[in-house]
Amino acid sequence: MDKKDLLKSSYHYELPEELIATRPTENRDESRLLFYDHPSKAHQDLVFNQIVDLIPEGALLVANRSKVFPCRLFAKKSTGAKAEIFFLSVSPDNRDSYPCMIKSSSKKNIGDTFLFEELVLCLSQKNEDGTFQVTIQNDLGSTLEEFLYAKGSIPIPPYIRGGVSDDEDKIRYQTVFAKETGSVAAPTAGLHFTEEIFEKLRARGVGQAFVTLHVGLGTFAPVKVDDLSDHQMHTENYFIDEANTKLIQEAYQSGRPIIAVGTTTLRALESSFSKLSVGAFTPNNMLETSIFLHPGVNVRSISGLITNFHLPESTLLMLVSALIGRQKVLELYEHAVKNQYRFFSYGDANLILLS
């Protein structure tokens, strides 16, 4: 391994701002696809719907079915000061308070009241990590989750239209297979899939399984140290139910290729590989992972990865580099820039086959 592989600065690349996708393609499966076959070292420029002919017959496609919830409210304090409430979960703790981030034009103190339409919130606790706990002070006549789906805003990343979402994002910043509410950011590799794509893959003998890993704000956290060995990865929760555990374990034990849809899926699979592969994994338990995949870490759980194009110097770019090497990844990204691929959450896709 090259010593540069453990330096954050080695994962920088130049990206013209106009290549950052601010809207998805009109049809999900018509984004572009950069296909890279690692054994042959060959790549092709394609359209995403051509992926049907690239996934090996008999493979198991594993995707993350976590669902993004409209967790952002543009509220105000009882004093009239503007405030933004960004819920991190719709599940209350044992004191019926909810974790969130709060931006306000004034100081934030215990006991502060925040108002959004009929919702009244009280700041009940300041957490050591800079987040807060709030309690609901009135009867909504519904759960917080139901209220947010009716009134909240989807939390698109700040590099997309300044982070200001609209009704179109409620549909397009969500995969067609999303099921389990809990993410504050979409598992974006899955955004390209349609039911028609899945039907065509099933007709070719490609199986389908799901994990659930709830994407947290740590996904957007920058690496703050140049030596990657000093970086502490954020923690995310994931689980795999009994039916999907069985599908994944049978694929490992029979030697079928496993293709991960997205980096979050890979994080879940790799975190559990030692138990999944031998049939010792216990399903339905909520687990935590802080796994950091980068060059020098041997990734054993997959035969291929479908992913989008990631930010410079990000842990996601380092994860892809763990599969095929940093230099090859940067070569592919240079090709993508030169050929005007669209980057990041609403951008184009990259399929990497490892074997």
KOLVOGU-638931 format. One record per residue (C-alpha): x, z, y; residue number from 1; residue in one letter. Coordinates in pm, 1 decimal, padded with zeros to 6 digits. Layout:
+----------+----------+----------+-----+--------+
!       xx !       zz !       yy ! num ! residu !
+----------+----------+----------+-----+--------+
!        X !        Z !        Y ! NUM !      a !
...
+----------+----------+----------+-----+--------+
END
This chain:
+----------+----------+----------+-----+--------+
!       xx !       zz !       yy ! num ! residu !
+----------+----------+----------+-----+--------+
!  00000.0 !  00000.0 !  00000.0 !   1 !      m !
!  00123.1 ! -00089.8 !  00348.6 !   2 !      d !
!  00180.7 !  00213.5 !  00575.1 !   3 !      k !
! -00027.6 !  00035.0 !  00839.0 !   4 !      k !
! -00330.8 !  00067.9 !  00610.1 !   5 !      d !
! -00353.9 !  00435.0 !  00708.3 !   6 !      l !
! -00346.1 !  00370.9 !  01083.5 !   7 !      l !
! -00672.8 !  00333.8 !  01273.4 !   8 !      k !
! -00510.6 !  00091.9 !  01517.8 !   9 !      s !
! -00443.8 ! -00146.6 !  01227.4 !  10 !      s !
! -00818.0 ! -00211.5 !  01200.4 !  11 !      y !
! -00862.2 ! -00353.9 !  01548.0 !  12 !      h !
! -00983.5 ! -00708.0 !  01605.5 !  13 !      y !
! -01103.8 ! -00895.6 !  01912.5 !  14 !      e !
! -01474.9 ! -00974.9 !  01930.6 !  15 !      l !
! -01636.3 ! -01173.2 !  02213.3 !  16 !      p !
! -01940.6 ! -00984.6 !  02341.1 !  17 !      e !
! -02164.7 ! -01288.6 !  02293.0 !  18 !      e !
! -02118.9 ! -01260.3 !  01914.4 !  19 !      l !
! -02292.1 ! -00920.5 !  01902.4 !  20 !      i !
! -02640.9 ! -00995.9 !  01771.4 !  21 !      a !
! -02913.9 ! -00849.0 !  01992.9 !  22 !      t !
! -03203.0 ! -00982.7 !  01784.2 !  23 !      r !
! -03233.2 ! -01075.3 !  01415.9 !  24 !      p !
! -03279.5 ! -01432.8 !  01298.4 !  25 !      t !
! -03641.0 ! -01552.5 !  01302.1 !  26 !      e !
! -03656.9 ! -01528.9 !  00922.7 !  27 !      n !
! -03469.3 ! -01251.0 !  00745.0 !  28 !      r !
! -03305.0 ! -01471.6 !  00482.7 !  29 !      d !
! -03186.4 ! -01738.6 !  00726.5 !  30 !      e !
! -02893.8 ! -01543.0 !  00864.5 !  31 !      s !
! -02553.5 ! -01682.3 !  00778.7 !  32 !      r !
! -02355.9 ! -01563.0 !  00477.1 !  33 !      l !
! -01978.6 ! -01554.5 !  00447.0 !  34 !      l !
! -01910.9 ! -01552.5 !  00072.2 !  35 !      f !
! -01572.0 ! -01434.0 ! -00050.5 !  36 !      y !
! -01473.1 ! -01457.1 ! -00418.0 !  37 !      d !
! -01182.9 ! -01215.9 ! -00459.7 !  38 !      h !
! -01046.2 ! -01345.7 ! -00794.0 !  39 !      p !
! -01005.7 ! -01700.4 ! -00657.4 !  40 !      s !
! -00933.0 ! -01587.2 ! -00297.1 !  41 !      k !
! -01180.5 ! -01857.0 ! -00182.5 !  42 !      a !
! -01452.0 ! -01823.4 !  00081.3 !  43 !      h !
! -01754.1 ! -02032.7 !  00181.3 !  44 !      q !
! -01982.8 ! -02051.4 !  00483.9 !  45 !      d !
! -02342.8 ! -02040.7 !  00362.7 !  46 !      l !
! -02696.0 ! -01927.1 !  00449.4 !  47 !      v !
! -02816.1 ! -01594.3 !  00312.6 !  48 !      f !
! -03090.8 ! -01739.7 !  00092.9 !  49 !      n !
! -02817.1 ! -01915.2 ! -00107.8 !  50 !      q !
! -02716.3 ! -01573.0 ! -00238.9 !  51 !      i !
! -02963.8 ! -01629.6 ! -00522.5 !  52 !      v !
! -02715.0 ! -01868.2 ! -00684.9 !  53 !      d !
! -02413.3 ! -01641.8 ! -00625.9 !  54 !      l !
! -02517.2 ! -01311.7 ! -00781.1 !  55 !      i !
! -02406.0 ! -01320.6 ! -01147.4 !  56 !      p !
! -02686.1 ! -01356.4 ! -01400.7 !  57 !      e !
! -02764.4 ! -01023.9 ! -01562.6 !  58 !      g !
! -02618.9 ! -00825.5 ! -01271.6 !  59 !      a !
! -02786.7 ! -00514.6 ! -01131.4 !  60 !      l !
! -02847.0 ! -00518.7 ! -00757.4 !  61 !      l !
! -02855.2 ! -00164.8 ! -00615.3 !  62 !      v !
! -02994.6 ! -00100.9 ! -00266.1 !  63 !      a !
! -03066.1 !  00195.2 ! -00038.1 !  64 !      n !
! -03439.2 !  00245.1 !  00015.6 !  65 !      r !
! -03405.6 !  00505.7 !  00289.6 !  66 !      s !
! -03653.4 !  00440.8 !  00569.3 !  67 !      k !
! -03570.6 !  00455.6 !  00939.7 !  68 !      v !
! -03814.6 !  00668.6 !  01135.8 !  69 !      f !
! -03896.7 !  00632.3 !  01509.3 !  70 !      p !
! -03701.7 !  00944.6 !  01597.6 !  71 !      c !
! -03651.1 !  00890.3 !  01972.6 !  72 !      r !
! -03885.5 !  01025.8 !  02239.1 !  73 !      l !
! -03838.1 !  00971.6 !  02612.3 !  74 !      f !
! -03979.6 !  01302.1 !  02732.6 !  75 !      a !
! -03950.5 !  01531.7 !  03032.0 !  76 !      k !
! -03885.2 !  01900.9 !  03081.8 !  77 !      k !
! -04158.1 !  02125.0 !  03214.6 !  78 !      s !
! -03957.9 !  02119.5 !  03540.3 !  79 !      t !
! -04007.0 !  01742.3 !  03563.1 !  80 !      g !
! -03647.9 !  01650.0 !  03471.6 !  81 !      a !
! -03609.8 !  01349.7 !  03242.1 !  82 !      k !
! -03507.2 !  01416.9 !  02883.2 !  83 !      a !
! -03451.4 !  01224.1 !  02561.8 !  84 !      e !
! -03527.4 !  01392.8 !  02229.0 !  85 !      i !
! -03359.1 !  01236.2 !  01924.8 !  86 !      f !
! -03490.1 !  01395.4 !  01605.4 !  87 !      f !
! -03238.9 !  01407.0 !  01320.7 !  88 !      l !
! -03495.9 !  01494.2 !  01053.4 !  89 !      s !
! -03872.5 !  01523.6 !  01011.4 !  90 !      v !
! -03825.8 !  01814.9 !  00770.9 !  91 !      s !
! -03846.7 !  02161.0 !  00933.0 !  92 !      p !
! -03615.3 !  02446.8 !  00838.4 !  93 !      d !
! -03745.3 !  02782.3 !  00717.8 !  94 !      n !
! -03828.9 !  02878.6 !  01076.7 !  95 !      r !
! -04036.7 !  02565.0 !  01134.3 !  96 !      d !
! -03782.0 !  02419.7 !  01372.6 !  97 !      s !
! -03647.0 !  02065.6 !  01371.0 !  98 !      y !
! -03287.1 !  01949.4 !  01430.5 !  99 !      p !
! -03239.6 !  01708.7 !  01718.0 ! 100 !      c !
! -03011.0 !  01586.0 !  01991.1 ! 101 !      m !
! -03121.1 !  01627.5 !  02351.4 ! 102 !      i !
! -03010.6 !  01435.7 !  02658.4 ! 103 !      k !
! -03131.6 !  01573.0 !  02988.7 ! 104 !      s !
! -03056.7 !  01537.1 !  03358.1 ! 105 !      s !
! -03042.7 !  01917.5 !  03378.2 ! 106 !      s !
! -02892.6 !  02203.1 !  03176.1 ! 107 !      k !
! -03039.4 !  02283.3 !  02835.8 ! 108 !      k !
! -03120.6 !  02648.1 !  02772.7 ! 109 !      n !
! -03296.6 !  02843.8 !  02500.2 ! 110 !      i !
! -03666.3 !  02857.8 !  02583.9 ! 111 !      g !
! -03675.2 !  02525.8 !  02771.3 ! 112 !      d !
! -03999.6 !  02334.0 !  02724.4 ! 113 !      t !
! -04013.7 !  01956.7 !  02673.6 ! 114 !      f !
! -04326.8 !  01743.4 !  02704.5 ! 115 !      l !
! -04415.0 !  01407.1 !  02555.4 ! 116 !      f !
! -04780.8 !  01308.3 !  02582.5 ! 117 !      e !
! -04964.6 !  01577.4 !  02380.4 ! 118 !      e !
! -04647.0 !  01710.4 !  02212.1 ! 119 !      l !
! -04498.1 !  02034.9 !  02348.2 ! 120 !      v !
! -04151.8 !  02137.2 !  02223.3 ! 121 !      l !
! -03947.7 !  02450.7 !  02281.8 ! 122 !      c !
! -03569.9 !  02460.9 !  02252.3 ! 123 !      l !
! -03517.0 !  02746.9 !  02007.2 ! 124 !      s !
! -03150.5 !  02724.4 !  01910.5 ! 125 !      q !
! -02818.5 !  02566.5 !  02004.9 ! 126 !      k !
! -02616.1 !  02461.2 !  01701.0 ! 127 !      n !
! -02236.7 !  02477.1 !  01676.4 ! 128 !      e !
! -02210.9 !  02099.2 !  01631.0 ! 129 !      d !
! -02375.1 !  02028.6 !  01967.3 ! 130 !      g !
! -02721.8 !  01961.2 !  01828.3 ! 131 !      t !
! -03032.2 !  02172.9 !  01888.0 ! 132 !      f !
! -03336.5 !  02313.7 !  01709.6 ! 133 !      q !
! -03682.5 !  02272.1 !  01860.9 ! 134 !      v !
! -04020.4 !  02412.7 !  01760.4 ! 135 !      t !
! -04361.7 !  02254.9 !  01812.7 ! 136 !      i !
! -04572.9 !  02469.7 !  02043.9 ! 137 !      q !
! -04912.7 !  02307.1 !  02000.9 ! 138 !      n !
! -05144.5 !  02172.0 !  01732.3 ! 139 !      d !
! -05081.4 !  01798.2 !  01699.4 ! 140 !      l !
! -05352.6 !  01744.3 !  01442.0 ! 141 !      g !
! -05090.1 !  01560.4 !  01234.6 ! 142 !      s !
! -04740.3 !  01605.2 !  01095.8 ! 143 !      t !
! -04440.4 !  01540.3 !  01318.6 ! 144 !      l !
! -04358.4 !  01238.1 !  01101.8 ! 145 !      e !
! -04703.8 !  01088.5 !  01158.9 ! 146 !      e !
! -04678.2 !  01156.8 !  01532.1 ! 147 !      f !
! -04338.3 !  00989.6 !  01558.1 ! 148 !      l !
! -04454.7 !  00680.3 !  01369.6 ! 149 !      y !
! -04740.9 !  00649.3 !  01616.6 ! 150 !      a !
! -04555.9 !  00734.8 !  01938.0 ! 151 !      k !
! -04178.5 !  00731.8 !  01885.5 ! 152 !      g !
! -03914.8 !  00463.5 !  01939.6 ! 153 !      s !
! -03687.2 !  00313.6 !  01673.6 ! 154 !      i !
! -03324.5 !  00422.3 !  01738.7 ! 155 !      p !
! -03137.0 !  00093.2 !  01753.4 ! 156 !      i !
! -02760.4 !  00124.1 !  01817.1 ! 157 !      p !
! -02637.5 !  00132.8 !  02179.1 ! 158 !      p !
! -02462.3 ! -00204.0 !  02144.2 ! 159 !      y !
! -02803.0 ! -00370.4 !  02088.5 ! 160 !      i !
! -02980.5 ! -00416.7 !  02422.9 ! 161 !      r !
! -02843.5 ! -00084.6 !  02546.7 ! 162 !      g !
! -03021.4 !  00097.4 !  02265.7 ! 163 !      g !
! -03368.4 !  00028.4 !  02408.1 ! 164 !      v !
! -03602.5 ! -00074.8 !  02125.9 ! 165 !      s !
! -03946.1 ! -00235.6 !  02123.7 ! 166 !      d !
! -04230.9 ! -00299.6 !  01879.1 ! 167 !      d !
! -04044.4 ! -00588.3 !  01712.5 ! 168 !      e !
! -03767.9 ! -00347.2 !  01611.8 ! 169 !      d !
! -04020.6 ! -00126.7 !  01428.2 ! 170 !      k !
! -04060.3 ! -00416.2 !  01183.8 ! 171 !      i !
! -03721.8 ! -00588.8 !  01183.4 ! 172 !      r !
! -03494.1 ! -00281.6 !  01195.8 ! 173 !      y !
! -03636.0 ! -00184.7 !  00857.2 ! 174 !      q !
! -03579.4 ! -00327.7 !  00510.7 ! 175 !      t !
! -03874.3 ! -00470.9 !  00316.6 ! 176 !      v !
! -03806.7 ! -00215.6 !  00040.8 ! 177 !      f !
! -03776.0 !  00096.2 !  00260.9 ! 178 !      a !
! -03965.2 !  00388.8 !  00111.0 ! 179 !      k !
! -03810.9 !  00733.7 !  00170.9 ! 180 !      e !
! -03821.0 !  00852.4 !  00534.0 ! 181 !      t !
! -03500.2 !  01007.8 !  00663.0 ! 182 !      g !
! -03256.8 !  00763.9 !  00828.7 ! 183 !      s !
! -03178.7 !  00741.6 !  01198.9 ! 184 !      v !
! -03013.1 !  00402.2 !  01143.7 ! 185 !      a !
! -03102.5 !  00118.6 !  00909.9 ! 186 !      a !
! -02896.7 !  00035.1 !  00599.9 ! 187 !      p !
! -02847.5 ! -00302.7 !  00763.0 ! 188 !      t !
! -02718.0 ! -00509.9 !  00469.3 ! 189 !      a !
! -03068.3 ! -00487.4 !  00325.1 ! 190 !      g !
! -03230.9 ! -00638.0 !  00634.6 ! 191 !      l !
! -03160.2 ! -00991.4 !  00506.7 ! 192 !      h !
! -03364.6 ! -00955.3 !  00188.0 ! 193 !      f !
! -03720.3 ! -01081.5 !  00139.8 ! 194 !      t !
! -03961.8 ! -01042.2 ! -00148.9 ! 195 !      e !
! -03907.6 ! -01411.6 ! -00225.2 ! 196 !      e !
! -03531.4 ! -01353.2 ! -00262.5 ! 197 !      i !
! -03597.2 ! -01067.4 ! -00503.9 ! 198 !      f !
! -03840.3 ! -01279.9 ! -00706.2 ! 199 !      e !
! -03584.0 ! -01559.3 ! -00742.9 ! 200 !      k !
! -03314.8 ! -01310.7 ! -00845.1 ! 201 !      l !
! -03541.3 ! -01154.4 ! -01108.3 ! 202 !      r !
! -03608.3 ! -01503.2 ! -01245.7 ! 203 !      a !
! -03231.7 ! -01535.7 ! -01299.1 ! 204 !      r !
! -03215.7 ! -01205.2 ! -01486.6 ! 205 !      g !
! -03082.2 ! -01000.2 ! -01196.5 ! 206 !      v !
! -03211.2 ! -00643.0 ! -01211.9 ! 207 !      g !
! -03297.8 ! -00420.0 ! -00920.4 ! 208 !      q !
! -03239.0 ! -00046.8 ! -00869.6 ! 209 !      a !
! -03246.4 !  00189.0 ! -00573.2 ! 210 !      f !
! -03069.3 !  00492.8 ! -00439.4 ! 211 !      v !
! -03170.9 !  00689.0 ! -00131.1 ! 212 !      t !
! -02901.6 !  00785.8 !  00117.1 ! 213 !      l !
! -03026.2 !  00898.4 !  00456.2 ! 214 !      h !
! -02809.6 !  00744.9 !  00728.4 ! 215 !      v !
! -02713.5 !  00998.6 !  00995.2 ! 216 !      g !
! -02558.6 !  00971.7 !  01339.1 ! 217 !      l !
! -02216.8 !  01017.2 !  01181.7 ! 218 !      g !
! -02233.7 !  00646.8 !  01092.9 ! 219 !      t !
! -02167.4 !  00571.4 !  01462.1 ! 220 !      f !
! -01902.8 !  00841.1 !  01509.8 ! 221 !      a !
! -01566.2 !  00688.0 !  01602.8 ! 222 !      p !
! -01247.3 !  00773.4 !  01418.1 ! 223 !      v !
! -01064.8 !  00998.7 !  01663.4 ! 224 !      k !
! -00726.0 !  01018.3 !  01490.3 ! 225 !      v !
! -00486.3 !  00732.4 !  01428.8 ! 226 !      d !
! -00369.2 !  00870.6 !  01092.4 ! 227 !      d !
! -00659.7 !  00817.7 !  00852.0 ! 228 !      l !
! -00539.5 !  01100.0 !  00629.1 ! 229 !      s !
! -00641.8 !  01337.2 !  00911.6 ! 230 !      d !
! -00994.3 !  01197.5 !  00946.8 ! 231 !      h !
! -01285.3 !  01415.1 !  00832.4 ! 232 !      q !
! -01574.2 !  01196.9 !  00715.9 ! 233 !      m !
! -01931.0 !  01291.0 !  00811.9 ! 234 !      h !
! -02166.3 !  01421.9 !  00542.7 ! 235 !      t !
! -02481.0 !  01240.9 !  00432.5 ! 236 !      e !
! -02754.9 !  01337.4 !  00186.8 ! 237 !      n !
! -02851.3 !  01116.6 ! -00105.7 ! 238 !      y !
! -03045.6 !  01122.9 ! -00430.2 ! 239 !      f !
! -03127.6 !  00894.3 ! -00721.2 ! 240 !      i !
! -03453.7 !  00943.0 ! -00908.6 ! 241 !      d !
! -03484.9 !  00945.9 ! -01286.4 ! 242 !      e !
! -03600.3 !  00586.0 ! -01332.3 ! 243 !      a !
! -03321.9 !  00442.3 ! -01116.8 ! 244 !      n !
! -03060.5 !  00672.3 ! -01269.5 ! 245 !      t !
! -03150.6 !  00525.7 ! -01608.5 ! 246 !      k !
! -03119.8 !  00167.3 ! -01480.8 ! 247 !      l !
! -02780.1 !  00230.4 ! -01322.7 ! 248 !      i !
! -02641.8 !  00425.1 ! -01618.1 ! 249 !      q !
! -02751.3 !  00154.5 ! -01863.5 ! 250 !      e !
! -02579.9 ! -00110.5 ! -01647.5 ! 251 !      a !
! -02253.4 !  00082.7 ! -01645.3 ! 252 !      y !
! -02262.4 !  00149.3 ! -02017.4 ! 253 !      q !
! -02342.4 ! -00213.2 ! -02106.5 ! 254 !      s !
! -02079.1 ! -00355.1 ! -01870.6 ! 255 !      g !
! -02323.3 ! -00541.6 ! -01646.0 ! 256 !      r !
! -02195.1 ! -00627.3 ! -01297.2 ! 257 !      p !
! -02326.4 ! -00392.2 ! -01029.6 ! 258 !      i !
! -02363.9 ! -00531.9 ! -00678.6 ! 259 !      i !
! -02414.7 ! -00278.6 ! -00397.9 ! 260 !      a !
! -02636.9 ! -00376.9 ! -00107.5 ! 261 !      v !
! -02461.2 ! -00208.3 !  00181.4 ! 262 !      g !
! -02193.3 !  00051.0 !  00241.9 ! 263 !      t !
! -02439.7 !  00340.6 !  00213.5 ! 264 !      t !
! -02531.9 !  00232.6 ! -00139.6 ! 265 !      t !
! -02163.6 !  00209.5 ! -00228.2 ! 266 !      l !
! -02103.0 !  00561.2 ! -00092.1 ! 267 !      r !
! -02377.5 !  00699.6 ! -00315.4 ! 268 !      a !
! -02262.9 !  00509.7 ! -00625.0 ! 269 !      l !
! -01896.5 !  00592.2 ! -00582.9 ! 270 !      e !
! -01972.5 !  00958.6 ! -00513.6 ! 271 !      s !
! -02156.7 !  00983.8 ! -00847.5 ! 272 !      s !
! -01963.9 !  00731.0 ! -01055.3 ! 273 !      f !
! -01781.6 !  00979.7 ! -01277.7 ! 274 !      s !
! -02116.7 !  01117.7 ! -01398.8 ! 275 !      k !
! -02334.8 !  00805.8 ! -01374.3 ! 276 !      l !
! -02098.7 !  00597.0 ! -01584.5 ! 277 !      s !
! -02101.6 !  00838.1 ! -01878.9 ! 278 !      v !
! -02469.2 !  00929.9 ! -01863.1 ! 279 !      g !
! -02408.6 !  01283.8 ! -01739.2 ! 280 !      a !
! -02573.3 !  01245.8 ! -01396.7 ! 281 !      f !
! -02872.6 !  01471.9 ! -01329.4 ! 282 !      t !
! -03137.5 !  01277.6 ! -01133.3 ! 283 !      p !
! -03371.0 !  01396.4 ! -00857.0 ! 284 !      n !
! -03125.3 !  01646.0 ! -00704.2 ! 285 !      n !
! -03049.7 !  01609.4 ! -00333.2 ! 286 !      m !
! -02671.7 !  01574.5 ! -00313.3 ! 287 !      l !
! -02416.9 !  01550.8 ! -00032.9 ! 288 !      e !
! -02130.0 !  01309.7 !  00009.5 ! 289 !      t !
! -01846.9 !  01299.0 !  00259.5 ! 290 !      s !
! -01651.4 !  01037.9 !  00066.8 ! 291 !      i !
! -01407.3 !  00833.6 !  00276.4 ! 292 !      f !
! -01326.0 !  00496.0 !  00123.4 ! 293 !      l !
! -01021.7 !  00317.2 !  00261.4 ! 294 !      h !
! -00712.2 !  00137.3 !  00127.0 ! 295 !      p !
! -00538.4 !  00362.2 ! -00119.1 ! 296 !      g !
! -00868.5 !  00487.5 ! -00263.6 ! 297 !      v !
! -00960.0 !  00320.2 ! -00593.2 ! 298 !      n !
! -01324.5 !  00204.7 ! -00585.6 ! 299 !      v !
! -01456.6 !  00193.7 ! -00943.5 ! 300 !      r !
! -01835.3 !  00179.7 ! -00918.0 ! 301 !      s !
! -01915.9 ! -00182.0 ! -00820.6 ! 302 !      i !
! -01841.7 ! -00544.7 ! -00898.3 ! 303 !      s !
! -01945.9 ! -00668.4 ! -00556.8 ! 304 !      g !
! -02073.5 ! -00573.2 ! -00212.5 ! 305 !      l !
! -02321.6 ! -00724.0 !  00031.5 ! 306 !      i !
! -02258.5 ! -00599.0 !  00383.2 ! 307 !      t !
! -02274.0 ! -00693.8 !  00750.2 ! 308 !      n !
! -01978.6 ! -00733.8 !  00986.9 ! 309 !      f !
! -01860.6 ! -00397.5 !  01118.9 ! 310 !      h !
! -01717.3 ! -00256.3 !  01439.6 ! 311 !      l !
! -01340.9 ! -00260.9 !  01499.4 ! 312 !      p !
! -01158.8 !  00054.5 !  01385.7 ! 313 !      e !
! -01471.5 !  00185.4 !  01211.4 ! 314 !      s !
! -01486.7 !  00368.2 !  00877.9 ! 315 !      t !
! -01711.6 !  00087.7 !  00750.3 ! 316 !      l !
! -01441.4 ! -00171.5 !  00815.8 ! 317 !      l !
! -01197.7 !  00056.7 !  00633.7 ! 318 !      m !
! -01441.7 !  00084.6 !  00341.7 ! 319 !      l !
! -01453.3 ! -00293.9 !  00299.7 ! 320 !      v !
! -01073.3 ! -00297.3 !  00320.4 ! 321 !      s !
! -01059.4 ! -00056.1 !  00025.5 ! 322 !      a !
! -01210.9 ! -00335.6 ! -00185.8 ! 323 !      l !
! -01002.5 ! -00639.6 ! -00094.4 ! 324 !      i !
! -00726.4 ! -00514.0 !  00135.3 ! 325 !      g !
! -00702.6 ! -00477.7 !  00511.1 ! 326 !      r !
! -00520.7 ! -00804.3 !  00573.5 ! 327 !      q !
! -00777.2 ! -01009.8 !  00382.1 ! 328 !      k !
! -01064.2 ! -00839.7 !  00564.7 ! 329 !      v !
! -00907.5 ! -00913.7 !  00902.3 ! 330 !      l !
! -00851.2 ! -01276.3 !  00793.5 ! 331 !      e !
! -01218.8 ! -01308.4 !  00703.8 ! 332 !      l !
! -01324.4 ! -01148.5 !  01031.9 ! 333 !      y !
! -01097.4 ! -01385.4 !  01224.8 ! 334 !      e !
! -01268.0 ! -01673.3 !  01043.0 ! 335 !      h !
! -01610.0 ! -01526.8 !  01124.3 ! 336 !      a !
! -01524.9 ! -01496.6 !  01494.6 ! 337 !      v !
! -01383.5 ! -01848.5 !  01506.6 ! 338 !      k !
! -01697.5 ! -01984.5 !  01340.9 ! 339 !      n !
! -01928.4 ! -01778.9 !  01561.7 ! 340 !      q !
! -02090.0 ! -01556.4 !  01306.5 ! 341 !      y !
! -02319.0 ! -01291.5 !  01453.5 ! 342 !      r !
! -02189.6 ! -00934.8 !  01424.4 ! 343 !      f !
! -02315.9 ! -00581.1 !  01360.1 ! 344 !      f !
! -02661.3 ! -00446.7 !  01271.6 ! 345 !      s !
! -02871.1 ! -00757.1 !  01345.4 ! 346 !      y !
! -02587.8 ! -00993.1 !  01259.4 ! 347 !      g !
! -02491.1 ! -01207.2 !  00963.4 ! 348 !      d !
! -02392.9 ! -01100.3 !  00612.4 ! 349 !      a !
! -02084.2 ! -01097.9 !  00394.6 ! 350 !      n !
! -02093.1 ! -01114.9 !  00014.1 ! 351 !      l !
! -01778.1 ! -01000.5 ! -00166.2 ! 352 !      i !
! -01748.7 ! -01049.2 ! -00541.4 ! 353 !      l !
! -01467.5 ! -00849.3 ! -00696.6 ! 354 !      l !
! -01485.2 ! -00982.9 ! -01051.4 ! 355 !      s !
+----------+----------+----------+-----+--------+
END
